[in-house]
Amino acid sequence: MVIVASRQPFGLVYDPEVKAHLRAIERKYHSLIRATIEEQLRFEPEKETRNRKPLQRPLALEATWELRCGPDNRFRVLYAVSHARREVQVLAVGIKERDRLRVGREEIKL
């Protein structure tokens, strides 16, 4: 008999600004973005994958990780992980267009 240790999930905490960020993204993508966040960040949010990468330098939003999702990976979810509280803080959701990242009405320097 094999006993599998249950992994303790991370809580997801959304910055209040994320609602405003989502307004800048077509509504038809909201459930896709939400499902991807749930699926990718609940367990092992700091495990680097093809679509999940540590940021080279923290952004002004204090995000340290980036999750790519959506058609052509055009959406970016910027987040930070708190091990002490065992939670993932979703700080921003934006649209990547070439070398620009638009979060809500602002453009974030990369």
C-alpha positions in Angstrom: 0.0 0.0 0.0 1.4 3.4 -1.0 0.5 6.4 1.1 0.6 9.7 -0.7 1.3 12.7 1.4 -1.3 15.4 0.7 0.3 18.6 -0.5 -0.8 21.6 1.4 -2.2 24.1 -1.1 -1.2 27.8 -1.1 -4.0 30.3 -0.6 -4.6 32.8 -3.4 -4.9 36.4 -2.4 -5.8 38.9 -5.1 -4.7 42.5 -4.9 -7.8 44.8 -5.0 -6.4 46.4 -8.2 -6.7 43.1 -10.1 -10.4 43.7 -10.8 -9.5 46.9 -12.5 -6.7 45.2 -14.5 -9.2 42.6 -15.7 -11.6 45.3 -17.0 -8.9 46.1 -19.6 -9.0 42.5 -20.9 -11.9 41.1 -22.9 -14.4 39.4 -20.7 -14.3 36.1 -22.6 -10.8 35.5 -21.2 -11.5 36.1 -17.5 -12.5 32.5 -16.7 -9.5 31.2 -18.6 -7.2 33.5 -16.6 -8.8 32.6 -13.3 -8.7 28.8 -14.0 -5.0 29.1 -15.0 -4.2 30.9 -11.8 -6.0 28.3 -9.7 -4.4 25.4 -11.6 -0.8 26.7 -11.8 -0.4 28.6 -8.5 -2.1 26.5 -5.8 0.8 24.0 -5.6 4.5 24.7 -6.2 4.0 28.4 -7.3 7.8 28.8 -7.3 8.6 25.8 -9.5 9.9 27.2 -12.8 8.0 25.8 -15.9 7.7 26.8 -19.5 5.0 29.4 -18.6 6.0 30.2 -15.1 9.3 32.1 -14.6 11.0 34.2 -11.9 11.4 37.8 -12.9 14.9 38.9 -13.5 14.3 42.0 -11.4 11.3 42.7 -9.2 8.8 45.1 -10.8 7.4 48.2 -9.1 4.5 46.1 -8.0 6.9 43.9 -5.9 6.1 40.9 -8.1 8.8 38.3 -8.2 7.2 35.7 -10.5 5.3 35.8 -13.8 2.8 33.3 -15.1 2.0 33.3 -18.9 -1.3 32.2 -20.2 -4.0 32.6 -22.8 -3.8 32.7 -26.6 -0.2 33.0 -27.7 0.7 33.5 -24.0 -0.3 37.1 -24.3 -1.6 37.5 -20.7 0.8 37.9 -17.7 -0.1 37.3 -14.1 2.5 38.9 -11.8 2.7 37.5 -8.3 4.8 37.0 -5.2 4.9 34.1 -2.8 4.8 34.3 1.0 5.9 31.1 2.6 5.3 32.4 6.1 1.5 32.9 5.3 1.6 30.0 2.7 -0.1 32.2 0.2 0.4 33.5 -3.3 -0.3 37.2 -3.8 -1.7 37.9 -7.3 -0.6 41.5 -7.8 -1.4 42.3 -11.4 -2.9 40.8 -14.6 -1.8 42.4 -17.9 -1.5 42.0 -21.6 1.9 41.6 -23.2 2.2 43.1 -26.7 5.7 42.8 -28.2 8.0 44.4 -25.7 5.3 46.1 -23.7 3.2 45.0 -20.7 -0.1 46.8 -20.2 -1.7 46.4 -16.8 -5.0 48.2 -16.7 -4.4 51.5 -18.2 -0.7 51.6 -17.3 2.3 50.4 -19.1 4.9 48.6 -17.0 8.5 48.8 -17.9 10.1 45.4 -18.5 
